[in-house]
């Protein structure tokens, strides 16, 4: 397992925010032979957990009451 901090001498001059780091990490992972996700998205995915409560994909529209701060 590698961390971005292992390559800080290369990345620090280039990366200005976490979004840029995320995009570099995603590009590297696209070429990986094996990709282990945190949570399963499909039945065939390898994942660190198979807890169905963490990946229900049941999205709800948030409800805001008038007069209450958002």
HTML snippet that shows the backbone in 3Dmol.js (N, CA, C, O; Angstrom):
<script src="https://3Dmol.org/build/3Dmol-min.js"></script>
<div id="view" style="width:600px;height:400px;position:relative"></div>
<script>
const pdb = `
ATOM      1  N   UNK A   1       0.839  -1.160   0.000  1.00  0.00           N
ATOM      2  CA  UNK A   1       0.000   0.000   0.000  1.00  0.00           C
ATOM      3  C   UNK A   1       0.892   1.233   0.000  1.00  0.00           C
ATOM      4  O   UNK A   1       1.891   1.292   0.717  1.00  0.00           O
ATOM      5  N   UNK A   2       0.527   2.194  -0.795  1.00  0.00           N
ATOM      6  CA  UNK A   2       1.297   3.436  -0.882  1.00  0.00           C
ATOM      7  C   UNK A   2       0.408   4.607  -0.495  1.00  0.00           C
ATOM      8  O   UNK A   2      -0.801   4.589  -0.724  1.00  0.00           O
ATOM      9  N   UNK A   3       1.007   5.594   0.078  1.00  0.00           N
ATOM     10  CA  UNK A   3       0.303   6.811   0.473  1.00  0.00           C
ATOM     11  C   UNK A   3       0.890   7.993  -0.282  1.00  0.00           C
ATOM     12  O   UNK A   3       2.052   7.965  -0.687  1.00  0.00           O
ATOM     13  N   UNK A   4       0.090   9.022  -0.467  1.00  0.00           N
ATOM     14  CA  UNK A   4       0.603  10.205  -1.160  1.00  0.00           C
ATOM     15  C   UNK A   4       1.773  10.818  -0.405  1.00  0.00           C
ATOM     16  O   UNK A   4       2.657  11.421  -1.013  1.00  0.00           O
ATOM     17  N   UNK A   5       1.782  10.669   0.913  1.00  0.00           N
ATOM     18  CA  UNK A   5       2.884  11.231   1.707  1.00  0.00           C
ATOM     19  C   UNK A   5       4.223  10.559   1.376  1.00  0.00           C
ATOM     20  O   UNK A   5       5.283  11.137   1.615  1.00  0.00           O
ATOM     21  N   UNK A   6       4.174   9.341   0.826  1.00  0.00           N
ATOM     22  CA  UNK A   6       5.406   8.687   0.401  1.00  0.00           C
ATOM     23  C   UNK A   6       6.050   9.416  -0.781  1.00  0.00           C
ATOM     24  O   UNK A   6       7.241   9.251  -1.047  1.00  0.00           O
ATOM     25  N   UNK A   7       5.266  10.212  -1.476  1.00  0.00           N
ATOM     26  CA  UNK A   7       5.729  10.902  -2.673  1.00  0.00           C
ATOM     27  C   UNK A   7       5.605  12.418  -2.529  1.00  0.00           C
ATOM     28  O   UNK A   7       5.466  13.131  -3.523  1.00  0.00           O
ATOM     29  N   UNK A   8       5.654  12.903  -1.304  1.00  0.00           N
ATOM     30  CA  UNK A   8       5.470  14.337  -1.067  1.00  0.00           C
ATOM     31  C   UNK A   8       6.537  15.175  -1.764  1.00  0.00           C
ATOM     32  O   UNK A   8       6.270  16.313  -2.152  1.00  0.00           O
ATOM     33  N   UNK A   9       7.730  14.633  -1.927  1.00  0.00           N
ATOM     34  CA  UNK A   9       8.783  15.386  -2.617  1.00  0.00           C
ATOM     35  C   UNK A   9       8.434  15.642  -4.084  1.00  0.00           C
ATOM     36  O   UNK A   9       8.934  16.595  -4.681  1.00  0.00           O
ATOM     37  N   UNK A  10       7.592  14.810  -4.660  1.00  0.00           N
ATOM     38  CA  UNK A  10       7.142  14.988  -6.038  1.00  0.00           C
ATOM     39  C   UNK A  10       5.845  15.799  -6.081  1.00  0.00           C
ATOM     40  O   UNK A  10       5.696  16.703  -6.903  1.00  0.00           O
ATOM     41  N   UNK A  11       4.920  15.471  -5.197  1.00  0.00           N
ATOM     42  CA  UNK A  11       3.581  16.054  -5.253  1.00  0.00           C
ATOM     43  C   UNK A  11       3.460  17.459  -4.669  1.00  0.00           C
ATOM     44  O   UNK A  11       2.687  18.273  -5.174  1.00  0.00           O
ATOM     45  N   UNK A  12       4.203  17.744  -3.627  1.00  0.00           N
ATOM     46  CA  UNK A  12       4.050  19.038  -2.948  1.00  0.00           C
ATOM     47  C   UNK A  12       4.184  20.246  -3.875  1.00  0.00           C
ATOM     48  O   UNK A  12       3.408  21.192  -3.741  1.00  0.00           O
ATOM     49  N   UNK A  13       5.133  20.251  -4.805  1.00  0.00           N
ATOM     50  CA  UNK A  13       5.223  21.416  -5.696  1.00  0.00           C
ATOM     51  C   UNK A  13       4.065  21.505  -6.708  1.00  0.00           C
ATOM     52  O   UNK A  13       3.837  22.566  -7.289  1.00  0.00           O
ATOM     53  N   UNK A  14       3.336  20.402  -6.920  1.00  0.00           N
ATOM     54  CA  UNK A  14       2.302  20.360  -7.951  1.00  0.00           C
ATOM     55  C   UNK A  14       0.879  20.484  -7.417  1.00  0.00           C
ATOM     56  O   UNK A  14       0.024  21.086  -8.066  1.00  0.00           O
ATOM     57  N   UNK A  15       0.623  19.924  -6.252  1.00  0.00           N
ATOM     58  CA  UNK A  15      -0.730  19.820  -5.712  1.00  0.00           C
ATOM     59  C   UNK A  15      -1.053  21.022  -4.846  1.00  0.00           C
ATOM     60  O   UNK A  15      -0.332  21.331  -3.897  1.00  0.00           O
ATOM     61  N   UNK A  16      -2.157  21.705  -5.186  1.00  0.00           N
ATOM     62  CA  UNK A  16      -2.571  22.875  -4.419  1.00  0.00           C
ATOM     63  C   UNK A  16      -3.744  22.589  -3.489  1.00  0.00           C
ATOM     64  O   UNK A  16      -3.967  23.325  -2.528  1.00  0.00           O
ATOM     65  N   UNK A  17      -4.507  21.508  -3.774  1.00  0.00           N
ATOM     66  CA  UNK A  17      -5.663  21.185  -2.933  1.00  0.00           C
ATOM     67  C   UNK A  17      -5.964  19.690  -3.009  1.00  0.00           C
ATOM     68  O   UNK A  17      -5.398  18.977  -3.838  1.00  0.00           O
ATOM     69  N   UNK A  18      -6.846  19.226  -2.151  1.00  0.00           N
ATOM     70  CA  UNK A  18      -7.164  17.799  -2.079  1.00  0.00           C
ATOM     71  C   UNK A  18      -7.869  17.287  -3.331  1.00  0.00           C
ATOM     72  O   UNK A  18      -7.759  16.106  -3.663  1.00  0.00           O
ATOM     73  N   UNK A  19      -8.590  18.158  -4.025  1.00  0.00           N
ATOM     74  CA  UNK A  19      -9.254  17.721  -5.255  1.00  0.00           C
ATOM     75  C   UNK A  19      -8.219  17.307  -6.301  1.00  0.00           C
ATOM     76  O   UNK A  19      -8.388  16.291  -6.974  1.00  0.00           O
ATOM     77  N   UNK A  20      -7.160  18.085  -6.436  1.00  0.00           N
ATOM     78  CA  UNK A  20      -6.107  17.728  -7.385  1.00  0.00           C
ATOM     79  C   UNK A  20      -5.450  16.406  -6.999  1.00  0.00           C
ATOM     80  O   UNK A  20      -5.160  15.578  -7.863  1.00  0.00           O
ATOM     81  N   UNK A  21      -5.218  16.209  -5.710  1.00  0.00           N
ATOM     82  CA  UNK A  21      -4.642  14.948  -5.247  1.00  0.00           C
ATOM     83  C   UNK A  21      -5.586  13.787  -5.535  1.00  0.00           C
ATOM     84  O   UNK A  21      -5.143  12.725  -5.970  1.00  0.00           O
ATOM     85  N   UNK A  22      -6.866  13.976  -5.301  1.00  0.00           N
ATOM     86  CA  UNK A  22      -7.869  12.947  -5.587  1.00  0.00           C
ATOM     87  C   UNK A  22      -7.835  12.555  -7.062  1.00  0.00           C
ATOM     88  O   UNK A  22      -7.895  11.369  -7.386  1.00  0.00           O
ATOM     89  N   UNK A  23      -7.740  13.528  -7.947  1.00  0.00           N
ATOM     90  CA  UNK A  23      -7.731  13.238  -9.380  1.00  0.00           C
ATOM     91  C   UNK A  23      -6.482  12.459  -9.778  1.00  0.00           C
ATOM     92  O   UNK A  23      -6.564  11.573 -10.629  1.00  0.00           O
ATOM     93  N   UNK A  24      -5.347  12.761  -9.195  1.00  0.00           N
ATOM     94  CA  UNK A  24      -4.124  12.005  -9.484  1.00  0.00           C
ATOM     95  C   UNK A  24      -4.270  10.574  -8.971  1.00  0.00           C
ATOM     96  O   UNK A  24      -3.907   9.625  -9.665  1.00  0.00           O
ATOM     97  N   UNK A  25      -4.800  10.419  -7.759  1.00  0.00           N
ATOM     98  CA  UNK A  25      -4.998   9.076  -7.210  1.00  0.00           C
ATOM     99  C   UNK A  25      -5.941   8.263  -8.087  1.00  0.00           C
ATOM    100  O   UNK A  25      -5.685   7.086  -8.339  1.00  0.00           O
ATOM    101  N   UNK A  26      -7.029   8.873  -8.557  1.00  0.00           N
ATOM    102  CA  UNK A  26      -7.984   8.159  -9.413  1.00  0.00           C
ATOM    103  C   UNK A  26      -7.334   7.728 -10.727  1.00  0.00           C
ATOM    104  O   UNK A  26      -7.580   6.625 -11.215  1.00  0.00           O
ATOM    105  N   UNK A  27      -6.511   8.595 -11.289  1.00  0.00           N
ATOM    106  CA  UNK A  27      -5.841   8.258 -12.551  1.00  0.00           C
ATOM    107  C   UNK A  27      -4.905   7.077 -12.354  1.00  0.00           C
ATOM    108  O   UNK A  27      -4.836   6.195 -13.210  1.00  0.00           O
ATOM    109  N   UNK A  28      -4.190   7.046 -11.249  1.00  0.00           N
ATOM    110  CA  UNK A  28      -3.302   5.922 -10.951  1.00  0.00           C
ATOM    111  C   UNK A  28      -4.114   4.643 -10.770  1.00  0.00           C
ATOM    112  O   UNK A  28      -3.731   3.587 -11.275  1.00  0.00           O
ATOM    113  N   UNK A  29      -5.226   4.732 -10.058  1.00  0.00           N
ATOM    114  CA  UNK A  29      -6.041   3.540  -9.795  1.00  0.00           C
ATOM    115  C   UNK A  29      -6.691   2.989 -11.056  1.00  0.00           C
ATOM    116  O   UNK A  29      -6.976   1.794 -11.131  1.00  0.00           O
ATOM    117  N   UNK A  30      -6.930   3.841 -12.043  1.00  0.00           N
ATOM    118  CA  UNK A  30      -7.536   3.364 -13.291  1.00  0.00           C
ATOM    119  C   UNK A  30      -6.666   2.322 -13.980  1.00  0.00           C
ATOM    120  O   UNK A  30      -7.186   1.453 -14.679  1.00  0.00           O
ATOM    121  N   UNK A  31      -5.352   2.395 -13.795  1.00  0.00           N
ATOM    122  CA  UNK A  31      -4.431   1.459 -14.444  1.00  0.00           C
ATOM    123  C   UNK A  31      -4.095   0.247 -13.584  1.00  0.00           C
ATOM    124  O   UNK A  31      -3.315  -0.608 -14.002  1.00  0.00           O
ATOM    125  N   UNK A  32      -4.671   0.164 -12.390  1.00  0.00           N
ATOM    126  CA  UNK A  32      -4.361  -0.952 -11.495  1.00  0.00           C
ATOM    127  C   UNK A  32      -4.986  -2.254 -12.002  1.00  0.00           C
ATOM    128  O   UNK A  32      -6.087  -2.247 -12.553  1.00  0.00           O
ATOM    129  N   UNK A  33      -4.285  -3.354 -11.815  1.00  0.00           N
ATOM    130  CA  UNK A  33      -4.844  -4.659 -12.179  1.00  0.00           C
ATOM    131  C   UNK A  33      -5.936  -5.074 -11.214  1.00  0.00           C
ATOM    132  O   UNK A  33      -6.931  -5.678 -11.614  1.00  0.00           O
ATOM    133  N   UNK A  34      -5.753  -4.752  -9.949  1.00  0.00           N
ATOM    134  CA  UNK A  34      -6.738  -5.083  -8.915  1.00  0.00           C
ATOM    135  C   UNK A  34      -7.081  -3.813  -8.169  1.00  0.00           C
ATOM    136  O   UNK A  34      -6.198  -3.082  -7.720  1.00  0.00           O
ATOM    137  N   UNK A  35      -8.370  -3.556  -8.042  1.00  0.00           N
ATOM    138  CA  UNK A  35      -8.846  -2.366  -7.353  1.00  0.00           C
ATOM    139  C   UNK A  35      -9.776  -2.803  -6.235  1.00  0.00           C
ATOM    140  O   UNK A  35     -10.796  -3.442  -6.490  1.00  0.00           O
ATOM    141  N   UNK A  36      -9.437  -2.469  -5.010  1.00  0.00           N
ATOM    142  CA  UNK A  36     -10.264  -2.827  -3.861  1.00  0.00           C
ATOM    143  C   UNK A  36     -10.929  -1.553  -3.355  1.00  0.00           C
ATOM    144  O   UNK A  36     -10.264  -0.626  -2.893  1.00  0.00           O
ATOM    145  N   UNK A  37     -12.247  -1.528  -3.451  1.00  0.00           N
ATOM    146  CA  UNK A  37     -13.011  -0.360  -3.030  1.00  0.00           C
ATOM    147  C   UNK A  37     -13.240  -0.408  -1.519  1.00  0.00           C
ATOM    148  O   UNK A  37     -13.070  -1.447  -0.883  1.00  0.00           O
ATOM    149  N   UNK A  38     -13.629   0.734  -0.963  1.00  0.00           N
ATOM    150  CA  UNK A  38     -14.004   0.748   0.448  1.00  0.00           C
ATOM    151  C   UNK A  38     -15.335   0.036   0.624  1.00  0.00           C
ATOM    152  O   UNK A  38     -15.478  -0.795   1.520  1.00  0.00           O
ATOM    153  N   UNK A  39     -16.307   0.351  -0.218  1.00  0.00           N
ATOM    154  CA  UNK A  39     -17.627  -0.276  -0.182  1.00  0.00           C
ATOM    155  C   UNK A  39     -17.944  -0.834  -1.553  1.00  0.00           C
ATOM    156  O   UNK A  39     -17.547  -0.259  -2.567  1.00  0.00           O
ATOM    157  N   UNK A  40     -18.655  -1.946  -1.596  1.00  0.00           N
ATOM    158  CA  UNK A  40     -19.044  -2.546  -2.868  1.00  0.00           C
ATOM    159  C   UNK A  40     -20.037  -1.648  -3.584  1.00  0.00           C
ATOM    160  O   UNK A  40     -20.985  -1.138  -2.987  1.00  0.00           O
ATOM    161  N   UNK A  41     -19.799  -1.466  -4.879  1.00  0.00           N
ATOM    162  CA  UNK A  41     -20.763  -0.772  -5.724  1.00  0.00           C
ATOM    163  C   UNK A  41     -21.509  -1.776  -6.587  1.00  0.00           C
ATOM    164  O   UNK A  41     -22.679  -1.574  -6.912  1.00  0.00           O
ATOM    165  N   UNK A  42     -20.836  -2.853  -6.957  1.00  0.00           N
ATOM    166  CA  UNK A  42     -21.435  -3.938  -7.731  1.00  0.00           C
ATOM    167  C   UNK A  42     -21.125  -5.250  -7.025  1.00  0.00           C
ATOM    168  O   UNK A  42     -20.216  -5.310  -6.197  1.00  0.00           O
ATOM    169  N   UNK A  43     -21.860  -6.279  -7.340  1.00  0.00           N
ATOM    170  CA  UNK A  43     -21.666  -7.589  -6.701  1.00  0.00           C
ATOM    171  C   UNK A  43     -20.265  -8.148  -6.921  1.00  0.00           C
ATOM    172  O   UNK A  43     -19.738  -8.852  -6.060  1.00  0.00           O
ATOM    173  N   UNK A  44     -19.662  -7.846  -8.056  1.00  0.00           N
ATOM    174  CA  UNK A  44     -18.355  -8.415  -8.393  1.00  0.00           C
ATOM    175  C   UNK A  44     -17.187  -7.612  -7.826  1.00  0.00           C
ATOM    176  O   UNK A  44     -16.041  -8.047  -7.935  1.00  0.00           O
ATOM    177  N   UNK A  45     -17.445  -6.465  -7.229  1.00  0.00           N
ATOM    178  CA  UNK A  45     -16.373  -5.623  -6.683  1.00  0.00           C
ATOM    179  C   UNK A  45     -15.697  -6.273  -5.485  1.00  0.00           C
ATOM    180  O   UNK A  45     -16.348  -6.929  -4.673  1.00  0.00           O
ATOM    181  N   UNK A  46     -14.389  -6.086  -5.384  1.00  0.00           N
ATOM    182  CA  UNK A  46     -13.668  -6.415  -4.162  1.00  0.00           C
ATOM    183  C   UNK A  46     -13.779  -5.196  -3.252  1.00  0.00           C
ATOM    184  O   UNK A  46     -13.657  -4.061  -3.712  1.00  0.00           O
ATOM    185  N   UNK A  47     -14.008  -5.428  -1.968  1.00  0.00           N
ATOM    186  CA  UNK A  47     -14.173  -4.288  -1.072  1.00  0.00           C
ATOM    187  C   UNK A  47     -13.613  -4.601   0.307  1.00  0.00           C
ATOM    188  O   UNK A  47     -13.416  -5.760   0.673  1.00  0.00           O
ATOM    189  N   UNK A  48     -13.364  -3.539   1.062  1.00  0.00           N
ATOM    190  CA  UNK A  48     -12.875  -3.692   2.423  1.00  0.00           C
ATOM    191  C   UNK A  48     -13.991  -4.081   3.378  1.00  0.00           C
ATOM    192  O   UNK A  48     -13.730  -4.645   4.441  1.00  0.00           O
ATOM    193  N   UNK A  49     -15.228  -3.786   3.012  1.00  0.00           N
ATOM    194  CA  UNK A  49     -16.369  -4.127   3.849  1.00  0.00           C
ATOM    195  C   UNK A  49     -17.541  -4.534   2.965  1.00  0.00           C
ATOM    196  O   UNK A  49     -17.649  -4.085   1.824  1.00  0.00           O
ATOM    197  N   UNK A  50     -18.389  -5.358   3.477  1.00  0.00           N
ATOM    198  CA  UNK A  50     -19.605  -5.700   2.746  1.00  0.00           C
ATOM    199  C   UNK A  50     -20.840  -5.317   3.555  1.00  0.00           C
ATOM    200  O   UNK A  50     -21.920  -5.878   3.370  1.00  0.00           O
ATOM    201  N   UNK A  51     -20.660  -4.355   4.452  1.00  0.00           N
ATOM    202  CA  UNK A  51     -21.741  -3.891   5.305  1.00  0.00           C
ATOM    203  C   UNK A  51     -22.806  -3.202   4.448  1.00  0.00           C
ATOM    204  O   UNK A  51     -22.552  -2.113   3.935  1.00  0.00           O
ATOM    205  N   UNK A  52     -23.974  -3.792   4.279  1.00  0.00           N
ATOM    206  CA  UNK A  52     -24.999  -3.194   3.412  1.00  0.00           C
ATOM    207  C   UNK A  52     -25.529  -1.870   3.954  1.00  0.00           C
ATOM    208  O   UNK A  52     -26.065  -1.068   3.189  1.00  0.00           O
ATOM    209  N   UNK A  53     -25.393  -1.623   5.256  1.00  0.00           N
ATOM    210  CA  UNK A  53     -25.888  -0.365   5.818  1.00  0.00           C
ATOM    211  C   UNK A  53     -25.069   0.819   5.330  1.00  0.00           C
ATOM    212  O   UNK A  53     -25.563   1.946   5.324  1.00  0.00           O
ATOM    213  N   UNK A  54     -23.840   0.587   4.927  1.00  0.00           N
ATOM    214  CA  UNK A  54     -22.963   1.671   4.510  1.00  0.00           C
ATOM    215  C   UNK A  54     -23.143   2.055   3.046  1.00  0.00           C
ATOM    216  O   UNK A  54     -22.701   3.129   2.637  1.00  0.00           O
ATOM    217  N   UNK A  55     -23.770   1.220   2.266  1.00  0.00           N
ATOM    218  CA  UNK A  55     -23.896   1.506   0.832  1.00  0.00           C
ATOM    219  C   UNK A  55     -25.297   1.149   0.358  1.00  0.00           C
ATOM    220  O   UNK A  55     -25.464   0.258  -0.475  1.00  0.00           O
ATOM    221  N   UNK A  56     -26.278   1.823   0.868  1.00  0.00           N
ATOM    222  CA  UNK A  56     -27.651   1.484   0.520  1.00  0.00           C
ATOM    223  C   UNK A  56     -28.083   2.081  -0.805  1.00  0.00           C
ATOM    224  O   UNK A  56     -29.000   1.565  -1.444  1.00  0.00           O
ATOM    225  N   UNK A  57     -27.436   3.164  -1.231  1.00  0.00           N
ATOM    226  CA  UNK A  57     -27.783   3.866  -2.464  1.00  0.00           C
ATOM    227  C   UNK A  57     -29.238   4.312  -2.475  1.00  0.00           C
ATOM    228  O   UNK A  57     -29.803   4.530  -3.548  1.00  0.00           O
ATOM    229  N   UNK A  58     -29.849   4.450  -1.323  1.00  0.00           N
ATOM    230  CA  UNK A  58     -31.208   4.963  -1.234  1.00  0.00           C
ATOM    231  C   UNK A  58     -31.094   6.445  -0.896  1.00  0.00           C
ATOM    232  O   UNK A  58     -30.857   6.813   0.255  1.00  0.00           O
ATOM    233  N   UNK A  59     -31.261   7.280  -1.897  1.00  0.00           N
ATOM    234  CA  UNK A  59     -31.103   8.708  -1.723  1.00  0.00           C
ATOM    235  C   UNK A  59     -32.454   9.336  -1.439  1.00  0.00           C
ATOM    236  O   UNK A  59     -33.455   8.954  -2.046  1.00  0.00           O
ATOM    237  N   UNK A  60     -32.494  10.272  -0.547  1.00  0.00           N
ATOM    238  CA  UNK A  60     -33.722  10.987  -0.234  1.00  0.00           C
ATOM    239  C   UNK A  60     -33.493  12.476  -0.416  1.00  0.00           C
ATOM    240  O   UNK A  60     -32.393  12.982  -0.191  1.00  0.00           O
ATOM    241  N   UNK A  61     -34.539  13.167  -0.824  1.00  0.00           N
ATOM    242  CA  UNK A  61     -34.455  14.611  -0.973  1.00  0.00           C
ATOM    243  C   UNK A  61     -34.508  15.225   0.419  1.00  0.00           C
ATOM    244  O   UNK A  61     -35.406  14.904   1.198  1.00  0.00           O
ATOM    245  N   UNK A  62     -33.557  16.106   0.748  1.00  0.00           N
ATOM    246  CA  UNK A  62     -33.578  16.709   2.086  1.00  0.00           C
ATOM    247  C   UNK A  62     -34.812  17.598   2.266  1.00  0.00           C
ATOM    248  O   UNK A  62     -35.296  18.230   1.327  1.00  0.00           O
ATOM    249  N   UNK A  63     -35.295  17.620   3.499  1.00  0.00           N
ATOM    250  CA  UNK A  63     -36.469  18.428   3.816  1.00  0.00           C
ATOM    251  C   UNK A  63     -36.010  19.600   4.671  1.00  0.00           C
ATOM    252  O   UNK A  63     -35.338  19.412   5.685  1.00  0.00           O
ATOM    253  N   UNK A  64     -36.374  20.805   4.257  1.00  0.00           N
ATOM    254  CA  UNK A  64     -36.028  22.010   5.005  1.00  0.00           C
ATOM    255  C   UNK A  64     -37.315  22.649   5.499  1.00  0.00           C
ATOM    256  O   UNK A  64     -38.263  22.829   4.734  1.00  0.00           O
ATOM    257  N   UNK A  65     -37.344  22.988   6.767  1.00  0.00           N
ATOM    258  CA  UNK A  65     -38.501  23.682   7.336  1.00  0.00           C
ATOM    259  C   UNK A  65     -38.299  25.185   7.201  1.00  0.00           C
ATOM    260  O   UNK A  65     -37.211  25.698   7.461  1.00  0.00           O
ATOM    261  N   UNK A  66     -39.342  25.879   6.797  1.00  0.00           N
ATOM    262  CA  UNK A  66     -39.265  27.331   6.631  1.00  0.00           C
ATOM    263  C   UNK A  66     -38.926  27.976   7.979  1.00  0.00           C
ATOM    264  O   UNK A  66     -39.491  27.619   9.013  1.00  0.00           O
ATOM    265  N   UNK A  67     -38.011  28.911   7.945  1.00  0.00           N
ATOM    266  CA  UNK A  67     -37.642  29.632   9.143  1.00  0.00           C
ATOM    267  C   UNK A  67     -36.468  29.036   9.889  1.00  0.00           C
ATOM    268  O   UNK A  67     -35.865  29.718  10.718  1.00  0.00           O
ATOM    269  N   UNK A  68     -36.120  27.781   9.620  1.00  0.00           N
ATOM    270  CA  UNK A  68     -34.975  27.166  10.293  1.00  0.00           C
ATOM    271  C   UNK A  68     -33.736  27.377   9.437  1.00  0.00           C
ATOM    272  O   UNK A  68     -33.793  27.308   8.209  1.00  0.00           O
ATOM    273  N   UNK A  69     -32.610  27.637  10.104  1.00  0.00           N
ATOM    274  CA  UNK A  69     -31.380  27.816   9.328  1.00  0.00           C
ATOM    275  C   UNK A  69     -30.959  26.514   8.649  1.00  0.00           C
ATOM    276  O   UNK A  69     -31.140  25.431   9.205  1.00  0.00           O
ATOM    277  N   UNK A  70     -30.410  26.626   7.472  1.00  0.00           N
ATOM    278  CA  UNK A  70     -29.964  25.444   6.715  1.00  0.00           C
ATOM    279  C   UNK A  70     -28.556  25.093   7.074  1.00  0.00           C
ATOM    280  O   UNK A  70     -28.005  24.129   6.542  1.00  0.00           O
TER     281      UNK A  70
END
`;
const viewer = $3Dmol.createViewer("view");
viewer.addModel(pdb, "pdb");
viewer.setStyle({}, {cartoon: {color: "spectrum"}});
viewer.zoomTo();
viewer.render();
</script>
